Amino acid sequence: MASGHLLDTDILSAAMRGEPHALFNRLAGISADAQHLPALVLGELAVGAKLGMREAATLAAARDQTAGMRPSPLQLR
């Protein structure tokens, strides 16, 4: 995997809720190619959306937040 920033479910969920966070300002200046998204995080966001009361809106927010990012495969060493 190329160097960059590995994002987790908590940080993406906070961004989707519009919570202010200093990290978001930093990430805004970094290209989507340098922001890595574990495939597991996509699954967690989808499950969270299904369990929530606003499934369609949550899925749309997740798509917007992760636009341009490619899921990173799990690599065990």
Sequence and secondary structure as in RCSB ss.txt:
>XXXX:A:sequence
MASGHLLDTDILSAAMRGEPHALFNRLAGISADAQHLPALVLGELAVGAKLGMREAATLAAARDQTAGMRPSPLQ
LR
>XXXX:A:secstr
  SSEE  HHHHHHHHTT   HHHHHHHTS GGGEEEEHHHHHHHHHHHHHSS HHHHHHHHHHHHTT  EE   
  
